């Protein structure tokens, strides 16, 4: 579950279904995260390692300190297998990377 307590490192905003991913592959551009956890934060599914974006990219980076449904929680700046990254996220819920 996402944590809002600082445990020594700096915190990053939690990414959710509907947040944006910037893909460097020509023709892909900026797309939404389209899959997420059954767990919700402020009405949206939490994004995790293994979830997909609209261009077909898979999130490959997540928090080593926070998990949703057994998978690391994605956050602002996490990378995808297309070489892109998550560029928007929820600012009121944070995780330690």
N, CA, C and O atoms as a MOPAC input file, in Angstrom:
PM7 MOZYME 1SCF
protein

 N      0.83400 1    -1.17100 1     0.00000 1
 C      0.00000 1     0.00000 1     0.00000 1
 C      0.87900 1     1.23500 1     0.00000 1
 O      1.96800 1     1.22600 1     0.57400 1
 N      0.41800 1     2.28500 1    -0.63400 1
 C      1.17900 1     3.52700 1    -0.69700 1
 C      1.32800 1     4.11300 1     0.69500 1
 O      0.43600 1     3.99000 1     1.53500 1
 N      2.44000 1     4.73700 1     0.92400 1
 C      2.72200 1     5.32600 1     2.21800 1
 C      2.94000 1     6.81500 1     2.05700 1
 O      3.52000 1     7.26500 1     1.06900 1
 N      2.47200 1     7.58100 1     3.03600 1
 C      2.72900 1     9.01100 1     2.99400 1
 C      3.76100 1     9.40100 1     4.04500 1
 O      4.07000 1    10.58300 1     4.18800 1
 N      4.30200 1     8.42900 1     4.78600 1
 C      5.33500 1     8.70800 1     5.75700 1
 C      6.69800 1     8.66600 1     5.09900 1
 O      6.97200 1     7.79800 1     4.27000 1
 N      7.54500 1     9.60200 1     5.46800 1
 C      8.90300 1     9.60200 1     4.95100 1
 C      9.73300 1     8.64900 1     5.79300 1
 O      9.82300 1     8.80800 1     7.01000 1
 N     10.33700 1     7.66300 1     5.15200 1
 C     11.10900 1     6.65200 1     5.86800 1
 C     12.60800 1     6.83800 1     5.68200 1
 O     13.37400 1     5.88200 1     5.81000 1
 N     13.02700 1     8.05100 1     5.38400 1
 C     14.45000 1     8.32100 1     5.26500 1
 C     14.86600 1     8.76700 1     3.88800 1
 O     15.80700 1     9.55100 1     3.76300 1
 N     14.20500 1     8.29900 1     2.84700 1
 C     14.50700 1     8.71600 1     1.48300 1
 C     13.53300 1     9.79600 1     1.05900 1
 O     12.64200 1    10.17100 1     1.82100 1
 N     13.69800 1    10.29200 1    -0.14400 1
 C     12.73400 1    11.27200 1    -0.61200 1
 C     11.55900 1    10.55100 1    -1.25400 1
 O     11.70700 1     9.43700 1    -1.75700 1
 N     10.39900 1    11.18200 1    -1.23600 1
 C      9.16500 1    10.55300 1    -1.69000 1
 C      8.82900 1    10.98900 1    -3.11500 1
 O      9.18700 1    12.08400 1    -3.54700 1
 N      8.13300 1    10.10700 1    -3.83400 1
 C      7.70100 1    10.37600 1    -5.21200 1
 C      6.19400 1    10.17600 1    -5.30900 1
 O      5.64500 1     9.29800 1    -4.64400 1
 N      5.51300 1    10.98400 1    -6.13200 1
 C      4.07100 1    10.83200 1    -6.31400 1
 C      3.71200 1     9.49400 1    -6.97400 1
 O      4.38800 1     9.04800 1    -7.90100 1
 N      2.64300 1     8.86500 1    -6.48500 1
 C      2.15100 1     7.58800 1    -7.00000 1
 C      1.53100 1     7.78500 1    -8.38600 1
 O      0.76900 1     8.72700 1    -8.60000 1
 N      1.86000 1     6.89500 1    -9.32100 1
 C      1.26000 1     6.90900 1   -10.66300 1
 C     -0.00600 1     6.05200 1   -10.64900 1
 O     -0.09100 1     5.05600 1    -9.92900 1
 N     -0.98900 1     6.45900 1   -11.45800 1
 C     -2.26300 1     5.75200 1   -11.51400 1
 C     -2.71600 1     5.57100 1   -12.95200 1
 O     -2.20500 1     6.22500 1   -13.86100 1
 N     -3.66900 1     4.69000 1   -13.15100 1
 C     -4.31500 1     4.54200 1   -14.45200 1
 C     -4.83300 1     5.91800 1   -14.85200 1
 O     -5.48600 1     6.59800 1   -14.06000 1
 N     -4.53900 1     6.32600 1   -16.08700 1
 C     -4.93600 1     7.64800 1   -16.57100 1
 C     -3.82100 1     8.66900 1   -16.53200 1
 O     -3.88300 1     9.67700 1   -17.23600 1
 N     -2.78700 1     8.42500 1   -15.71300 1
 C     -1.62800 1     9.32100 1   -15.72200 1
 C     -0.85900 1     9.11200 1   -17.02300 1
 O     -1.05300 1     8.11300 1   -17.71600 1
 N      0.01000 1    10.06000 1   -17.34400 1
 C      0.64800 1    10.07400 1   -18.65900 1
 C      2.05200 1     9.48000 1   -18.67200 1
 O      2.79900 1     9.53900 1   -17.69500 1
 N      2.37300 1     8.90300 1   -19.83100 1
 C      3.67200 1     8.29300 1   -20.12000 1
 C      4.17900 1     8.92600 1   -21.41100 1
 O      3.43500 1     9.03300 1   -22.38500 1
 N      5.43000 1     9.34300 1   -21.42100 1
 C      6.05300 1     9.88600 1   -22.62500 1
 C      6.91300 1     8.79700 1   -23.25100 1
 O      7.84200 1     8.28700 1   -22.62500 1
 N      6.59100 1     8.44300 1   -24.50300 1
 C      7.29000 1     7.36700 1   -25.20000 1
 C      8.17700 1     7.94200 1   -26.30500 1
 O      7.70800 1     8.74500 1   -27.11100 1
 N      9.45300 1     7.54200 1   -26.35600 1
 C     10.35600 1     8.06300 1   -27.37400 1
 C     10.22800 1     7.38400 1   -28.74100 1
 O     10.84400 1     7.83600 1   -29.70600 1
 N      9.44400 1     6.31600 1   -28.84100 1
 C      9.29600 1     5.62400 1   -30.12300 1
 C      8.50800 1     6.51200 1   -31.08300 1
 O      7.41700 1     6.96700 1   -30.73700 1
 N      9.03700 1     6.76700 1   -32.28400 1
 C      8.33900 1     7.62900 1   -33.24400 1
 C      6.89100 1     7.18100 1   -33.46500 1
 O      6.60900 1     6.00600 1   -33.69600 1
 N      5.99500 1     8.15400 1   -33.38600 1
 C      4.57400 1     7.89300 1   -33.57800 1
 C      3.82000 1     7.53400 1   -32.31400 1
 O      2.58900 1     7.50900 1   -32.32600 1
 N      4.52100 1     7.25100 1   -31.21500 1
 C      3.83700 1     6.88700 1   -29.96900 1
 C      3.48100 1     8.11200 1   -29.13800 1
 O      2.34200 1     8.23700 1   -28.69000 1
 N      4.42400 1     9.00900 1   -28.92400 1
 C      4.16200 1    10.24800 1   -28.19900 1
 C      3.77100 1    10.03800 1   -26.75000 1
 O      4.33700 1     9.19600 1   -26.05300 1
 N      2.79100 1    10.82000 1   -26.30600 1
 C      2.32100 1    10.77100 1   -24.92600 1
 C      1.01700 1     9.99200 1   -24.86600 1
 O      0.05700 1    10.31900 1   -25.56500 1
 N      0.98400 1     8.95600 1   -24.02700 1
 C     -0.21600 1     8.13700 1   -23.86800 1
 C     -0.49800 1     7.91900 1   -22.38800 1
 O      0.37400 1     8.12300 1   -21.54300 1
 N     -1.71900 1     7.50500 1   -22.08500 1
 C     -2.11800 1     7.23000 1   -20.70700 1
 C     -1.67200 1     5.84000 1   -20.26900 1
 O     -1.47300 1     4.94800 1   -21.09400 1
 N     -1.52100 1     5.67200 1   -18.96800 1
 C     -1.40000 1     4.34400 1   -18.37700 1
 C     -2.79900 1     3.74300 1   -18.45200 1
 O     -3.76200 1     4.36400 1   -18.00100 1
 N     -2.92300 1     2.54000 1   -19.01700 1
 C     -4.25600 1     1.98200 1   -19.28800 1
 C     -4.63600 1     0.79400 1   -18.40700 1
 O     -5.78900 1     0.36400 1   -18.43400 1
 N     -3.70600 1     0.25600 1   -17.63100 1
 C     -4.05300 1    -0.81000 1   -16.68800 1
 C     -3.54800 1    -0.42800 1   -15.31100 1
 O     -2.67500 1     0.42900 1   -15.17700 1
 N     -4.10300 1    -1.07000 1   -14.27900 1
 C     -3.68900 1    -0.77500 1   -12.91700 1
 C     -4.24100 1    -1.78600 1   -11.93700 1
 O     -4.94300 1    -2.72600 1   -12.31000 1
 N     -3.91700 1    -1.57500 1   -10.70300 1
 C     -4.29900 1    -2.44400 1    -9.60300 1
 C     -5.79700 1    -2.36800 1    -9.32200 1
 O     -6.43900 1    -1.37000 1    -9.64900 1
 N     -6.36000 1    -3.42200 1    -8.71500 1
 C     -7.72600 1    -3.30500 1    -8.20000 1
 C     -7.79600 1    -2.29300 1    -7.04800 1
 O     -8.87700 1    -1.79900 1    -6.72600 1
 N     -6.64200 1    -1.97900 1    -6.42300 1
 C     -6.58500 1    -0.96500 1    -5.36600 1
 C     -6.64800 1     0.42300 1    -5.99500 1
 O     -6.07900 1     0.66200 1    -7.06000 1
 N     -7.35000 1     1.33500 1    -5.31800 1
 C     -7.52500 1     2.68700 1    -5.84900 1
 C     -6.95100 1     3.73300 1    -4.90400 1
 O     -6.95300 1     3.55700 1    -3.68500 1
 N     -6.46400 1     4.81600 1    -5.47800 1
 C     -6.06300 1     6.01300 1    -4.74900 1
 C     -6.79600 1     7.16600 1    -5.40700 1
 O     -6.63900 1     7.42300 1    -6.60000 1
 N     -7.60000 1     7.85800 1    -4.60800 1
 C     -8.41900 1     8.96600 1    -5.10200 1
 C     -9.19300 1     8.58800 1    -6.36300 1
 O     -9.24000 1     9.34700 1    -7.33000 1
 N     -9.80000 1     7.40000 1    -6.33400 1
 C    -10.70200 1     6.97900 1    -7.39900 1
 C    -10.06700 1     6.36400 1    -8.63100 1
 O    -10.78000 1     5.99500 1    -9.56400 1
 N     -8.75300 1     6.24300 1    -8.66400 1
 C     -8.07300 1     5.66700 1    -9.82600 1
 C     -7.22800 1     4.46700 1    -9.40500 1
 O     -6.69300 1     4.43000 1    -8.29700 1
 N     -7.11600 1     3.49300 1   -10.29700 1
 C     -6.28600 1     2.31500 1   -10.04400 1
 C     -4.81900 1     2.70400 1    -9.92900 1
 O     -4.32900 1     3.52500 1   -10.70400 1
 N     -4.12200 1     2.12200 1    -8.97100 1
 C     -2.69300 1     2.37600 1    -8.78300 1
 C     -1.90500 1     1.63200 1    -9.86300 1
 O     -2.15300 1     0.45200 1   -10.11200 1
 N     -0.95700 1     2.32000 1   -10.50200 1
 C     -0.09200 1     1.70300 1   -11.52200 1
 C      1.04400 1     0.95300 1   -10.83800 1
 O      1.55700 1     1.37400 1    -9.80200 1
 N      1.42700 1    -0.18100 1   -11.45300 1
 C      2.46400 1    -1.03800 1   -10.88800 1
 C      3.39100 1    -1.54000 1   -11.97700 1
 O      3.09000 1    -1.40800 1   -13.16400 1
 N      4.51200 1    -2.11500 1   -11.58200 1
 C      5.38400 1    -2.78800 1   -12.54300 1
 C      4.54500 1    -3.84800 1   -13.25200 1
 O      3.83100 1    -4.61900 1   -12.61000 1
 N      4.63800 1    -3.88000 1   -14.58300 1
 C      3.87300 1    -4.82400 1   -15.39100 1
 C      2.62700 1    -4.23800 1   -16.00700 1
 O      2.07000 1    -4.82000 1   -16.93900 1
 N      2.16800 1    -3.08700 1   -15.50600 1
 C      1.00000 1    -2.44600 1   -16.11200 1
 C      1.38900 1    -1.80500 1   -17.43800 1
 O      2.56600 1    -1.55200 1   -17.69600 1
 N      0.38200 1    -1.54300 1   -18.27800 1
 C      0.58800 1    -1.10500 1   -19.66600 1
 C      0.17900 1     0.34700 1   -19.88400 1
 O     -0.61000 1     0.92300 1   -19.13500 1
 N      0.75600 1     0.91400 1   -20.95300 1
 C      0.37900 1     2.25000 1   -21.41300 1
 C     -0.36900 1     2.11700 1   -22.73800 1
 O     -0.42200 1     1.03600 1   -23.32500 1
 N     -0.94300 1     3.21700 1   -23.19900 1
 C     -1.71500 1     3.21100 1   -24.43200 1
 C     -0.92600 1     2.86700 1   -25.67700 1
 O     -1.51300 1     2.45300 1   -26.67700 1
 N      0.39100 1     3.02700 1   -25.64600 1
 C      1.21100 1     2.68600 1   -26.81800 1
 C      1.73000 1     1.25400 1   -26.74500 1
 O      2.45800 1     0.80900 1   -27.63200 1
 N      1.35600 1     0.53300 1   -25.68900 1
 C      1.79100 1    -0.85100 1   -25.54000 1
 C      3.01600 1    -1.04700 1   -24.67400 1
 O      3.45900 1    -2.17900 1   -24.47900 1
 N      3.57500 1     0.04100 1   -24.14600 1
 C      4.74100 1    -0.07800 1   -23.26900 1
 C      4.33300 1    -0.71500 1   -21.94500 1
 O      3.18600 1    -0.60700 1   -21.51100 1
 N      5.29400 1    -1.37800 1   -21.31600 1
 C      5.10000 1    -1.98800 1   -20.00300 1
 C      5.94000 1    -1.22900 1   -18.98700 1
 O      7.10800 1    -0.93800 1   -19.24100 1
 N      5.35400 1    -0.90700 1   -17.83500 1
 C      6.10100 1    -0.26100 1   -16.75700 1
 C      7.08400 1    -1.28300 1   -16.19500 1
 O      6.69200 1    -2.38900 1   -15.82200 1
 N      8.36600 1    -0.90900 1   -16.13600 1
 C      9.41000 1    -1.84200 1   -15.69700 1
 C     10.12500 1    -1.39200 1   -14.42600 1
 O     11.04000 1    -2.06900 1   -13.95800 1
 N      9.71800 1    -0.25900 1   -13.86900 1
 C     10.37000 1     0.25800 1   -12.66700 1
 C      9.29600 1     0.60300 1   -11.64500 1
 O      8.21900 1     1.08000 1   -12.00200 1
 N      9.59700 1     0.35800 1   -10.36400 1
 C      8.65800 1     0.68600 1    -9.30100 1
 C      9.36500 1     0.75200 1    -7.96100 1
 O     10.56800 1     0.51000 1    -7.86100 1
 N      8.60300 1     1.08300 1    -6.93900 1
 C      9.14200 1     1.24200 1    -5.59700 1
 C      9.57200 1    -0.08900 1    -4.99400 1
 O      8.86900 1    -1.09200 1    -5.11500 1
 N     10.72500 1    -0.08800 1    -4.34800 1
 C     11.15200 1    -1.27800 1    -3.61300 1
 C     10.58500 1    -1.26600 1    -2.19400 1
 O     10.79800 1    -2.20700 1    -1.42900 1
 N      9.85700 1    -0.18900 1    -1.84200 1
 C      9.30200 1    -0.03500 1    -0.49800 1
 C      7.78400 1    -0.11800 1    -0.45300 1
 O      7.21200 1    -0.19600 1     0.63400 1
 N      7.12000 1    -0.10400 1    -1.59500 1
 C      5.65700 1    -0.09800 1    -1.63900 1
 C      5.16600 1    -1.03100 1    -2.73700 1
 O      5.66300 1    -0.99900 1    -3.86300 1
 N      4.18000 1    -1.86600 1    -2.39600 1
 C      3.60700 1    -2.80900 1    -3.35800 1
 C      2.08700 1    -2.71800 1    -3.32400 1
 O      1.50000 1    -2.46300 1    -2.27200 1
 N      1.46100 1    -2.92300 1    -4.45100 1
 C      0.01200 1    -3.06400 1    -4.56600 1
 C     -0.24800 1    -4.39700 1    -5.24300 1
 O      0.22500 1    -4.64500 1    -6.35200 1
 N     -0.99900 1    -5.24600 1    -4.57400 1
 C     -1.33900 1    -6.56400 1    -5.11000 1
 C     -0.08800 1    -7.35200 1    -5.49900 1
 O     -0.06300 1    -8.03800 1    -6.52100 1
 N      0.95500 1    -7.24200 1    -4.66100 1
 C      2.16200 1    -8.02600 1    -4.85800 1
 C      3.14500 1    -7.49700 1    -5.88400 1
 O      4.16500 1    -8.13300 1    -6.15000 1
 N      2.85300 1    -6.33700 1    -6.46700 1
 C      3.74800 1    -5.76400 1    -7.48200 1
 C      4.20900 1    -4.38100 1    -7.04200 1
 O      3.44000 1    -3.64400 1    -6.42500 1
 N      5.47200 1    -4.01300 1    -7.35300 1
 C      5.97400 1    -2.69800 1    -6.96000 1
 C      5.11500 1    -1.56200 1    -7.52600 1
 O      4.69400 1    -1.59700 1    -8.68200 1
 N      4.86900 1    -0.56300 1    -6.68800 1
 C      4.07900 1     0.60400 1    -7.06100 1
 C      4.88900 1     1.51600 1    -7.98200 1
 O      6.04600 1     1.82600 1    -7.70000 1
 N      4.26900 1     1.94400 1    -9.08500 1
 C      4.92400 1     2.88400 1   -10.00900 1
 C      4.75400 1     4.31100 1    -9.48600 1
 O      3.80400 1     4.61600 1    -8.76600 1
 N      5.68200 1     5.16100 1    -9.85800 1
 C      5.66300 1     6.55000 1    -9.40700 1
 C      6.19300 1     7.45600 1   -10.51400 1
 O      6.70400 1     6.98200 1   -11.52900 1
 N      6.06600 1     8.74500 1   -10.30800 1
 C      6.53200 1     9.73900 1   -11.27000 1
 C      7.98500 1     9.48100 1   -11.63600 1
 O      8.84400 1     9.39200 1   -10.75800 1
 N      8.26500 1     9.36100 1   -12.93900 1
 C      9.62400 1     9.15100 1   -13.42300 1
 C      9.99200 1     7.70600 1   -13.67600 1
 O     11.06100 1     7.43500 1   -14.22200 1
 N      9.12800 1     6.75700 1   -13.29000 1
 C      9.43700 1     5.34000 1   -13.54700 1
 C      9.54000 1     5.08100 1   -15.04200 1
 O      8.85500 1     5.71300 1   -15.84600 1
 N     10.40100 1     4.14600 1   -15.39500 1
 C     10.69900 1     3.82300 1   -16.79400 1
 C      9.79400 1     2.72000 1   -17.32900 1
 O      9.21400 1     1.93300 1   -16.58000 1
 N      9.69600 1     2.69500 1   -18.67700 1
 C      8.96900 1     1.63500 1   -19.37000 1
 C      9.91300 1     0.91300 1   -20.32500 1
 O     11.02600 1     1.37000 1   -20.58800 1
 N      9.44900 1    -0.22000 1   -20.83700 1
 C     10.29600 1    -1.00200 1   -21.74100 1
 C     10.44800 1    -0.38200 1   -23.12100 1
 O     11.20800 1    -0.89900 1   -23.94000 1
 N      9.74900 1     0.71100 1   -23.40200 1
 C      9.94900 1     1.44700 1   -24.65500 1
 C     11.00000 1     2.54300 1   -24.48000 1
 O     11.29600 1     3.26700 1   -25.43000 1
 N     11.56500 1     2.67500 1   -23.28400 1
 C     12.55200 1     3.71500 1   -23.01700 1
 C     11.94000 1     5.02100 1   -22.56100 1
 O     12.64500 1     6.01900 1   -22.41100 1
 N     10.63600 1     5.02700 1   -22.33800 1
 C      9.93900 1     6.22800 1   -21.88500 1
 C      9.83800 1     6.27600 1   -20.37900 1
 O     10.41700 1     5.45400 1   -19.66800 1
 N      9.07800 1     7.27300 1   -19.90000 1
 C      8.88200 1     7.40000 1   -18.46600 1
 C      7.52200 1     7.99300 1   -18.15200 1
 O      6.89200 1     8.63600 1   -18.99100 1
 N      7.08500 1     7.75900 1   -16.91500 1
 C      5.82400 1     8.31300 1   -16.42700 1
 C      6.05600 1     9.78900 1   -16.13900 1
 O      6.97700 1    10.14900 1   -15.40500 1
 N      5.20100 1    10.65700 1   -16.73100 1
 C      5.42900 1    12.10100 1   -16.62100 1
 C      4.37800 1    12.83100 1   -15.79400 1
 O      4.56000 1    14.01200 1   -15.49700 1
 N      3.28400 1    12.17400 1   -15.40900 1
 C      2.32900 1    12.77400 1   -14.47500 1
 C      1.99300 1    11.73900 1   -13.41400 1
 O      2.05000 1    10.53600 1   -13.66900 1
 N      1.64100 1    12.21500 1   -12.21200 1
 C      1.29100 1    11.32500 1   -11.10400 1
 C      0.53900 1    12.13200 1   -10.05200 1
 O      0.49300 1    13.36100 1   -10.10200 1
 N     -0.03900 1    11.42300 1    -9.11300 1
 C     -0.81900 1    12.02900 1    -8.04000 1
 C      0.11300 1    12.64600 1    -7.00600 1
 O      1.00200 1    11.96700 1    -6.49200 1
 N     -0.07900 1    13.92000 1    -6.69800 1
 C      0.84100 1    14.57000 1    -5.76800 1
 C      0.46400 1    14.37300 1    -4.30300 1
 O      1.28700 1    14.63300 1    -3.42600 1
 N     -0.76200 1    13.92000 1    -4.01000 1
 C     -1.17700 1    13.79100 1    -2.61100 1
 C     -0.89000 1    12.41600 1    -2.00600 1
 O     -1.07000 1    12.23500 1    -0.80100 1
 N     -0.45400 1    11.45300 1    -2.79900 1
 C     -0.05300 1    10.13300 1    -2.28400 1
 C      1.35000 1     9.85500 1    -2.80000 1
 O      1.61500 1     9.96200 1    -3.99700 1
 N      2.23700 1     9.50100 1    -1.89600 1
 C      3.64400 1     9.34500 1    -2.25700 1
 C      4.20700 1     8.01300 1    -1.79200 1
 O      3.70100 1     7.40500 1    -0.84900 1
 N      5.25800 1     7.57100 1    -2.46400 1
 C      5.99000 1     6.36600 1    -2.07600 1
 C      7.47800 1     6.67000 1    -2.09700 1
 O      7.93600 1     7.58800 1    -2.77700 1
 N      8.22000 1     5.87900 1    -1.33900 1
 C      9.67500 1     5.97400 1    -1.40100 1
 C     10.14300 1     5.08700 1    -2.54800 1
 O      9.75600 1     3.92000 1    -2.61700 1
 N     10.96600 1     5.61500 1    -3.45000 1
 C     11.43300 1     4.81400 1    -4.59800 1
 C     12.16800 1     3.53900 1    -4.20600 1
 O     12.60500 1     2.78700 1    -5.07600 1

